[in-house]
Amino acid sequence: MTTPDIFGGEEESAVNALVSRAFRDVLREEKSVPETSPTGFATGNDASSFEPVWSHAPVSPETPSKLEERLISSYGSASPFTGGTEWLTGAFRDPTSGYGGRPYFLEHLSSDVPGRFTVALSQGYDPVSARQDFPILNQRVNGHHLVWLDNAATTQKPLSVINAISSFYERDNSNIHRGAHTLAARATDAFEGAREKLRRFIGAKEAAEIVFLRGTTEAINLVAQSYGAANIGAGDRIVVSTIEHHANIVPWQLLARKTGAELKAAPVNDRGEIILEEFEKLLTSRTKIVSVTHVANALGTINPVKEIIVLAHARGIPVLVDAAQSSPHLPIDVTALDADFLVLSGHKIYGPTGIGILYGKRTLLDAMPPWQGGGHMIRDVTFEHTEFQGLPEKFEAGTPDISGAVGLGAAVDYLQSLGLSAIAAHEHALLEYVTPQLAEIRGLRIIGQAARKASVVSFVIDGHTAGDVARHLDRQGIAARSGHHCAQPSLRRFGVEETVRASFGLYNTFEDVDVLVRALHQLPRS
């Protein structure tokens, strides 16, 4: 099957949400699924893998026609399905025997209606099964099952990551490189093996282009202070967007103040989308770098980074992509993007805190001076002169976070075992499911409604502070973020100082959405 374009047009999204809800509702009407059952998608290649969502729900011969009727009643003559909806009657291979060994309407729906959730189904992705890999999610908070909706702040860790870190300390712990003993060799292999995993994860050409750092913030600071200090001077321009995290604003401000350069922010429209025409106007002969987020942390906007890179490169301007928020949700290929720099944090992609990477094209990294001095990054030292190592060592001064790198490598293994396209499909289906329900809550306003969004919803509710709402949710066992999300200029663009942010991850289910919506409806009103 050809994987459809993840996060496609608005019409696709509407179809996606409609079909998924309609199918669930039809099964519930047929009593195939209890009203109290979770509302996530059933997935997998055999009936047993549908646990526990719509588990073994019998699909009657009437199910396709009922679904067709429901869709027609919703869309009428404006049905967007190619060739009408008659494909539904043939979508179940053997309607009398459950799912017939395949996910529901897989073949027809994936071609005629390229919805994202069919990608997840076709790849066997099951969020309920994935949830079992995360021990922390098995607890109760304030008497309720924990619903973790703070994934944009940090993700929880699968057991494979926890075990990888624990195993490293139990078996392999040693400092790396230059050691002649067995444990040093094993630790070095584990550390460099993780670097190779990250290279493959983002599609870099060589492992030397992957620099281990503490995370996205440190990586951006490295580029600003090394590349920026060597290439940006008085009167030059640095371009970001209005919807950046502070970590992609403040380092450039510091550089601008030090060098006399100017920092310009590309504006966004009322949906939270970069206005490319205005962005392009900021690209002049004095523009020396563009640094832009791939996914806006406060709004969820997916920026058109490929188009941004093309526009900048046409003028010889390098581009840094902040992938902290996109890397958990979207497949990334730096070679296909032609990104000059890309940064990400381990704890956003189900890995440990305190570890992340900077990717840079070799030609750029080779030309950049070291940022910090110390051990490991040197080849020879005298009191008169120091000779530095090559890539990537010259940017990795001191003892690195070895166990963190090992854990990050394990996180990448875990994500790739599930498939980022499948994860993206599932998460976007969650977004399509929650958005219209939030819009029905009295006094609730969603901040940022871009056509292309990751699974992040920021909102405010009349008469309540963000903190009040978050505390109310916490009493229901729901963890959601409140505040400015380190993106004050972004929120101020929409006239607010703070929001509540619900952000979804690979282990969230439709039942989690139901719990969130129900709790918001129960918010005390004055």
C-alpha positions as CSV (number, residue, x, y, z in Angstrom):
1,M,0.0,0.0,0.0
2,T,1.2,3.5,-0.7
3,T,1.4,5.6,2.4
4,P,-0.8,8.7,2.0
5,D,0.6,12.1,2.7
6,I,0.5,12.5,6.5
7,F,-1.2,15.7,7.6
8,G,-2.8,16.4,4.2
9,G,-5.6,18.8,3.3
10,E,-8.5,19.9,5.4
11,E,-11.0,17.8,3.4
12,E,-9.0,14.7,4.1
13,S,-9.0,15.5,7.8
14,A,-12.7,15.9,7.9
15,V,-13.3,12.6,6.1
16,N,-10.9,10.9,8.4
17,A,-12.6,12.1,11.5
18,L,-16.1,11.4,10.1
19,V,-15.5,7.9,9.0
20,S,-13.7,6.9,12.3
21,R,-16.5,8.3,14.5
22,A,-19.2,6.9,12.2
23,F,-17.8,3.4,12.3
24,R,-17.5,3.4,16.0
25,D,-21.1,4.7,16.4
26,V,-22.4,2.0,14.0
27,L,-20.7,-0.7,16.0
28,R,-22.1,0.6,19.2
29,E,-25.6,0.8,17.8
30,E,-25.3,-2.8,16.7
31,K,-24.2,-3.7,20.3
32,S,-20.9,-5.0,18.9
33,V,-19.1,-2.6,21.2
34,P,-20.2,-1.7,24.8
35,E,-21.0,2.0,25.3
36,T,-18.3,2.0,28.0
37,S,-15.6,0.6,25.8
38,P,-12.6,2.7,24.9
39,T,-12.9,4.5,21.6
40,G,-9.6,4.0,20.0
41,F,-9.1,2.3,16.7
42,A,-8.8,-1.5,16.4
43,T,-5.6,-2.4,14.7
44,G,-3.5,-5.3,13.6
45,N,-3.5,-8.1,11.1
46,D,-5.5,-10.7,13.1
47,A,-8.5,-10.6,15.3
48,S,-6.5,-11.1,18.5
49,S,-4.5,-8.0,18.0
50,F,-7.7,-5.8,18.2
51,E,-7.5,-6.0,22.1
52,P,-9.1,-4.2,23.8
53,V,-10.6,-1.6,21.5
54,W,-13.7,-2.8,19.6
55,S,-12.3,-6.3,20.5
56,H,-13.6,-9.0,18.3
57,A,-16.6,-6.8,17.4
58,P,-18.7,-8.8,15.0
59,V,-19.3,-7.0,11.8
60,S,-22.7,-7.9,10.4
61,P,-23.6,-8.0,6.7
62,E,-25.6,-4.8,7.4
63,T,-22.6,-2.9,8.8
64,P,-21.3,-1.4,5.6
65,S,-24.7,-0.2,4.5
66,K,-25.3,1.4,7.9
67,L,-22.0,3.1,7.7
68,E,-22.8,4.3,4.2
69,E,-26.2,5.7,5.3
70,R,-24.5,7.5,8.2
71,L,-21.9,9.0,5.9
72,I,-24.5,10.1,3.3
73,S,-26.7,11.7,5.9
74,S,-23.7,13.7,7.1
75,Y,-22.3,14.7,3.7
76,G,-25.3,14.3,1.5
77,S,-24.7,15.0,-2.2
78,A,-21.4,16.7,-1.3
79,S,-19.8,13.5,-0.3
80,P,-16.0,13.8,-1.0
81,F,-15.5,10.1,-1.6
82,T,-14.1,9.4,-5.0
83,G,-16.8,7.5,-7.0
84,G,-19.4,7.8,-4.3
85,T,-19.6,5.5,-1.2
86,E,-20.4,2.1,-2.9
87,W,-16.9,1.0,-2.0
88,L,-18.1,0.5,1.6
89,T,-20.1,-2.6,0.7
90,G,-17.0,-4.3,-0.6
91,A,-14.7,-3.1,2.1
92,F,-15.2,-6.0,4.5
93,R,-13.9,-9.1,2.9
94,D,-16.0,-11.4,4.9
95,P,-18.5,-9.4,6.9
96,T,-19.9,-12.5,8.6
97,S,-16.6,-13.5,10.2
98,G,-15.6,-10.4,12.0
99,Y,-12.7,-8.5,10.4
100,G,-11.8,-11.4,8.1
101,G,-8.2,-11.3,9.3
102,R,-7.6,-7.7,8.1
103,P,-8.2,-4.2,9.6
104,Y,-11.6,-2.8,8.6
105,F,-12.1,-1.4,5.0
106,L,-8.3,-1.4,4.7
107,E,-7.9,-1.8,0.9
108,H,-10.7,0.5,-0.3
109,L,-10.4,3.2,2.2
110,S,-6.7,3.5,1.9
111,S,-7.0,4.2,-1.8
112,D,-10.3,6.0,-2.2
113,V,-10.1,8.0,1.0
114,P,-6.5,8.4,1.9
115,G,-7.2,9.0,5.6
116,R,-4.4,9.0,8.1
117,F,-5.8,6.4,10.4
118,T,-5.8,3.8,7.7
119,V,-2.0,4.1,7.6
120,A,-1.9,3.3,11.3
121,L,-4.2,0.3,10.7
122,S,-2.3,-1.0,7.8
123,Q,0.9,-0.9,9.7
124,G,-0.6,-2.8,12.7
125,Y,-0.3,0.1,15.1
126,D,-2.2,-0.4,18.4
127,P,-2.0,2.5,20.9
128,V,-3.6,0.4,23.7
129,S,-0.9,-2.2,23.3
130,A,1.8,0.5,23.1
131,R,0.5,2.0,26.3
132,Q,1.4,-1.2,28.1
133,D,5.1,-0.5,27.4
134,F,5.0,2.6,29.7
135,P,5.0,1.6,33.4
136,I,4.3,5.1,34.6
137,L,0.9,5.1,32.9
138,N,-0.4,2.2,35.1
139,Q,-0.8,4.4,38.1
140,R,-3.8,6.3,39.5
141,V,-3.6,10.0,40.3
142,N,-6.2,11.5,42.6
143,G,-8.2,8.3,42.4
144,H,-8.3,8.3,38.6
145,H,-6.3,6.5,36.0
146,L,-3.5,8.7,34.8
147,V,-4.2,10.5,31.5
148,W,-0.9,12.0,30.3
149,L,-1.7,14.9,28.0
150,D,1.6,16.8,28.6
151,N,3.6,15.2,25.9
152,A,4.8,18.5,24.3
153,A,6.6,19.2,27.6
154,T,8.0,15.7,27.9
155,T,7.1,12.2,27.0
156,Q,7.0,9.2,29.2
157,K,9.6,6.4,28.8
158,P,8.9,2.9,27.5
159,L,10.3,0.0,29.5
160,S,12.9,-0.7,26.8
161,V,14.4,2.7,27.4
162,I,14.4,2.3,31.1
163,N,16.0,-1.2,30.8
164,A,18.6,0.1,28.3
165,I,19.8,2.7,30.8
166,S,19.6,0.3,33.7
167,S,21.5,-2.4,31.8
168,F,24.2,0.1,30.8
169,Y,24.9,0.9,34.5
170,E,24.6,-2.7,35.6
171,R,26.9,-4.1,32.9
172,D,28.8,-1.6,30.7
173,N,29.4,1.6,32.7
174,S,32.7,3.2,31.9
175,N,34.1,6.3,30.4
176,I,34.4,6.1,26.6
177,H,37.1,6.3,24.0
178,R,40.8,5.8,24.6
179,G,40.2,3.0,27.2
180,A,42.1,-0.3,26.7
181,H,39.8,-2.4,28.9
182,T,36.7,-4.3,28.0
183,L,34.1,-2.1,29.7
184,A,35.5,1.0,28.0
185,A,35.2,-0.7,24.7
186,R,31.6,-1.8,25.4
187,A,30.6,1.6,26.6
188,T,32.2,3.2,23.5
189,D,30.4,0.8,21.2
190,A,27.1,1.6,22.9
191,F,27.6,5.3,22.7
192,E,28.7,5.4,19.1
193,G,26.0,2.8,18.2
194,A,23.5,5.3,19.5
195,R,25.0,8.0,17.3
196,E,24.5,5.7,14.3
197,K,20.9,5.1,15.3
198,L,20.3,8.9,15.4
199,R,21.9,9.3,12.0
200,R,19.5,6.8,10.5
201,F,16.6,8.2,12.4
202,I,16.9,11.7,10.7
203,G,18.4,10.5,7.4
204,A,21.9,12.1,7.8
205,K,24.6,11.0,5.5
206,E,27.2,10.2,8.1
207,A,27.5,9.8,11.8
208,A,30.1,12.5,12.1
209,E,27.3,15.0,11.4
210,I,25.5,14.0,14.7
211,V,26.7,15.9,17.8
212,F,25.5,14.8,21.2
213,L,24.4,17.7,23.5
214,R,22.1,18.3,26.4
215,G,19.2,19.0,24.1
216,T,17.6,21.4,21.7
217,T,18.4,24.5,23.7
218,E,22.1,23.8,24.0
219,A,22.2,22.8,20.3
220,I,20.7,26.1,19.2
221,N,23.1,28.0,21.5
222,L,26.0,26.1,19.9
223,V,25.0,27.1,16.4
224,A,24.4,30.7,17.5
225,Q,27.7,31.1,19.4
226,S,29.9,29.1,16.9
227,Y,28.5,29.5,13.4
228,G,26.8,32.8,14.3
229,A,29.9,34.4,15.9
230,A,32.0,33.4,12.9
231,N,29.5,34.5,10.2
232,I,27.2,37.2,11.6
233,G,28.2,40.8,12.2
234,A,26.9,44.3,12.6
235,G,24.0,45.1,10.3
236,D,23.4,41.4,9.4
237,R,20.0,39.8,9.9
238,I,18.7,36.7,11.7
239,V,15.2,35.5,10.8
240,V,12.9,33.4,13.0
241,S,9.1,33.2,13.2
242,T,6.6,34.7,15.6
243,I,5.7,31.2,17.0
244,E,9.1,30.1,18.2
245,H,9.9,28.6,21.6
246,H,12.1,30.9,23.6
247,A,15.0,28.6,23.0
248,N,14.9,29.7,19.4
249,I,14.7,33.4,20.2
250,V,16.9,34.2,23.2
251,P,20.2,32.7,21.8
252,W,19.8,34.8,18.7
253,Q,19.0,37.9,20.7
254,L,22.2,37.4,22.7
255,L,24.1,37.0,19.5
256,A,22.5,40.1,17.9
257,R,23.3,42.2,20.9
258,K,26.9,41.0,20.9
259,T,27.4,41.6,17.2
260,G,25.1,44.4,16.3
261,A,23.0,42.2,14.1
262,E,19.2,42.5,14.0
263,L,16.6,39.8,14.8
264,K,13.5,39.7,12.7
265,A,10.4,37.5,13.2
266,A,8.2,36.4,10.3
267,P,4.5,37.1,11.0
268,V,1.8,34.5,11.2
269,N,-1.9,34.8,10.2
270,D,-4.9,34.4,12.5
271,R,-4.7,30.6,12.2
272,G,-1.1,30.6,13.4
273,E,0.5,29.9,10.0
274,I,3.6,31.6,8.7
275,I,2.8,34.1,6.0
276,L,5.4,33.0,3.4
277,E,5.1,36.2,1.4
278,E,6.1,38.2,4.4
279,F,8.8,35.7,5.4
280,E,10.3,36.0,1.9
281,K,10.5,39.8,2.3
282,L,12.8,39.3,5.3
283,L,15.4,37.4,3.1
284,T,17.9,40.0,2.0
285,S,21.6,40.1,1.2
286,R,22.2,40.8,4.9
287,T,20.2,37.8,6.1
288,K,22.8,35.3,7.4
289,I,20.6,32.6,8.9
290,V,17.0,31.4,9.2
291,S,16.1,29.5,12.3
292,V,12.6,28.1,12.4
293,T,10.6,25.5,14.3
294,H,9.2,22.6,12.4
295,V,6.2,22.3,14.8
296,A,5.2,25.2,17.1
297,N,5.2,24.0,20.6
298,A,2.4,26.2,21.9
299,L,0.0,26.0,18.9
300,G,0.9,22.7,17.1
301,T,1.3,24.5,13.7
302,I,3.3,22.4,11.3
303,N,5.5,24.9,9.4
304,P,6.3,24.4,5.7
305,V,10.0,23.9,6.4
306,K,10.8,22.5,3.0
307,E,9.4,25.6,1.3
308,I,11.2,27.8,3.8
309,I,14.5,26.0,3.1
310,V,14.0,26.4,-0.7
311,L,13.3,30.1,-0.4
312,A,16.3,30.7,1.9
313,H,18.7,28.5,-0.2
314,A,17.8,30.4,-3.3
315,R,19.5,33.4,-1.6
316,G,22.4,31.4,-0.2
317,I,21.0,31.5,3.4
318,P,21.4,28.5,5.7
319,V,18.5,27.2,7.7
320,L,18.3,25.7,11.2
321,V,15.2,23.5,11.8
322,D,14.0,23.1,15.4
323,A,12.6,19.6,15.4
324,A,12.0,19.3,19.1
325,Q,8.2,19.1,18.6
326,S,8.2,17.4,15.2
327,S,10.6,14.5,15.9
328,P,8.1,12.6,18.1
329,H,5.3,12.8,15.5
330,L,6.7,13.1,11.9
331,P,9.3,11.1,9.9
332,I,12.3,13.4,9.4
333,D,14.8,13.2,6.6
334,V,17.4,16.0,6.7
335,T,18.8,15.0,3.4
336,A,15.5,15.3,1.6
337,L,14.7,18.5,3.4
338,D,18.2,19.8,2.6
339,A,18.4,21.3,6.2
340,D,21.7,22.8,7.1
341,F,21.2,22.3,10.8
342,L,18.5,20.3,12.8
343,V,18.2,20.0,16.5
344,L,16.1,17.8,18.8
345,S,15.8,16.7,22.4
346,G,15.7,13.1,23.6
347,H,13.0,13.5,26.2
348,K,10.5,14.7,23.6
349,I,10.9,11.4,21.7
350,Y,10.4,9.0,24.6
351,G,14.0,9.1,25.6
352,P,15.8,10.4,28.7
353,T,16.2,14.0,29.7
354,G,19.6,15.8,29.4
355,I,20.4,14.4,26.0
356,G,19.8,15.6,22.4
357,I,21.5,16.2,19.1
358,L,22.7,18.8,16.7
359,Y,22.8,17.7,13.1
360,G,24.8,19.9,10.8
361,K,26.1,19.4,7.3
362,R,29.7,18.4,7.4
363,T,30.9,21.4,5.4
364,L,29.3,23.8,7.9
365,L,30.4,21.9,11.0
366,D,34.0,21.6,9.7
367,A,34.2,25.3,9.3
368,M,32.8,26.2,12.7
369,P,35.1,26.8,15.7
370,P,34.7,24.8,18.9
371,W,32.2,26.2,21.3
372,Q,33.5,24.8,24.6
373,G,37.0,23.6,25.6
374,G,38.0,20.6,27.6
375,G,38.9,17.0,27.4
376,H,38.0,14.6,24.6
377,M,37.6,17.4,22.0
378,I,41.4,17.9,21.7
379,R,44.1,16.1,19.8
380,D,47.1,17.8,21.4
381,V,47.5,20.5,24.0
382,T,50.5,22.7,24.9
383,F,50.5,26.0,26.8
384,E,51.0,27.7,23.5
385,H,48.6,25.9,21.3
386,T,45.7,23.3,21.1
387,E,45.0,21.1,18.2
388,F,41.3,20.1,18.1
389,Q,39.7,16.8,17.1
390,G,37.6,16.5,14.0
391,L,33.9,15.9,13.9
392,P,31.9,15.3,15.9
393,E,34.4,15.3,18.9
394,K,35.4,18.9,18.6
395,F,31.9,19.9,19.8
396,E,31.7,17.3,22.6
397,A,34.0,18.6,25.3
398,G,34.1,16.6,28.6
399,T,32.5,13.4,29.6
400,P,29.2,13.1,27.8
401,D,25.9,11.7,29.0
402,I,26.8,8.2,27.9
403,S,23.8,6.5,29.5
404,G,21.6,9.2,28.1
405,A,22.8,8.5,24.6
406,V,22.2,4.8,25.1
407,G,18.7,5.5,26.3
408,L,18.1,7.8,23.3
409,G,19.2,5.1,21.0
410,A,16.8,2.7,22.6
411,A,14.0,5.3,22.2
412,V,14.7,5.6,18.5
413,D,14.6,1.8,18.2
414,Y,11.2,1.8,19.9
415,L,9.8,4.6,17.7
416,Q,11.0,2.9,14.6
417,S,9.5,-0.5,15.7
418,L,6.1,1.2,15.8
419,G,6.6,3.4,12.7
420,L,6.4,7.1,12.8
421,S,3.9,7.3,10.0
422,A,1.6,5.0,11.9
423,I,2.1,7.1,15.1
424,A,1.4,10.3,13.1
425,A,-1.8,8.7,11.7
426,H,-3.1,7.8,15.1
427,E,-2.2,11.1,16.7
428,H,-3.8,13.1,14.0
429,A,-7.0,11.0,14.3
430,L,-7.0,12.0,18.0
431,L,-6.6,15.6,17.0
432,E,-9.5,15.4,14.6
433,Y,-11.6,13.6,17.3
434,V,-10.9,16.2,20.1
435,T,-11.1,19.4,18.1
436,P,-14.8,19.6,17.3
437,Q,-15.7,18.4,20.8
438,L,-13.7,21.2,22.4
439,A,-15.3,23.7,20.1
440,E,-18.7,22.7,21.6
441,I,-17.7,23.6,25.2
442,R,-19.1,26.9,26.3
443,G,-16.6,29.7,26.5
444,L,-13.7,27.6,25.2
445,R,-11.5,29.2,22.5
446,I,-8.8,27.2,20.7
447,I,-5.6,29.2,20.1
448,G,-4.0,28.2,16.8
449,Q,-6.1,26.5,14.2
450,A,-3.7,25.9,11.3
451,A,-4.7,23.6,8.5
452,R,-1.6,21.5,9.2
453,K,-1.3,20.7,12.9
454,A,0.5,18.2,15.1
455,S,-1.4,16.7,18.0
456,V,-1.4,19.8,20.2
457,V,-4.4,21.8,21.3
458,S,-4.1,25.1,23.2
459,F,-7.2,26.7,24.6
460,V,-8.6,29.3,27.0
461,I,-11.9,29.2,28.7
462,D,-13.8,32.3,29.6
463,G,-13.9,33.0,33.4
464,H,-11.1,30.7,34.2
465,T,-7.3,31.0,34.4
466,A,-5.3,28.4,32.7
467,G,-3.9,27.3,36.1
468,D,-7.5,26.8,37.4
469,V,-8.4,24.6,34.5
470,A,-5.2,22.6,34.8
471,R,-5.8,22.0,38.5
472,H,-9.4,20.9,37.8
473,L,-8.1,18.5,35.2
474,D,-5.4,17.2,37.6
475,R,-8.1,16.3,40.1
476,Q,-9.6,14.1,37.4
477,G,-6.2,12.4,36.9
478,I,-5.4,14.4,33.7
479,A,-2.0,15.9,33.3
480,A,-2.1,19.0,31.0
481,R,0.2,22.0,30.8
482,S,-0.8,25.5,31.7
483,G,1.1,28.8,31.3
484,H,2.9,30.4,28.4
485,H,4.8,27.3,27.3
486,C,8.0,29.2,26.8
487,A,6.4,30.9,23.8
488,Q,5.2,34.3,25.0
489,P,5.5,36.1,21.7
490,S,3.5,33.3,20.1
491,L,0.6,33.6,22.6
492,R,0.6,37.4,22.6
493,R,0.1,37.3,18.9
494,F,-3.4,35.9,19.8
495,G,-4.0,38.3,22.6
496,V,-3.4,35.8,25.5
497,E,-0.7,35.4,28.1
498,E,-1.4,31.8,28.9
499,T,-3.3,28.7,27.7
500,V,-4.1,25.2,28.7
501,R,-2.3,22.8,26.4
502,A,-3.3,19.2,25.8
503,S,-0.8,17.4,23.7
504,F,-1.1,13.8,22.6
505,G,1.4,11.0,22.2
506,L,1.6,7.5,20.8
507,Y,0.0,6.0,23.9
508,N,-3.0,8.2,24.1
509,T,-6.4,6.8,23.1
510,F,-9.8,8.0,22.2
511,E,-10.9,7.2,25.7
512,D,-8.3,9.7,27.0
513,V,-10.0,12.3,24.8
514,D,-13.4,11.3,26.2
515,V,-12.1,11.7,29.7
516,L,-10.7,15.2,28.9
517,V,-13.8,16.4,27.3
518,R,-16.0,15.1,30.1
519,A,-13.8,16.8,32.7
520,L,-14.0,20.1,30.9
521,H,-17.8,19.9,30.7
522,Q,-17.7,19.4,34.5
523,L,-15.6,22.6,35.1
524,P,-17.5,24.7,37.7
525,R,-19.2,27.7,36.2
526,S,-19.9,30.9,38.0
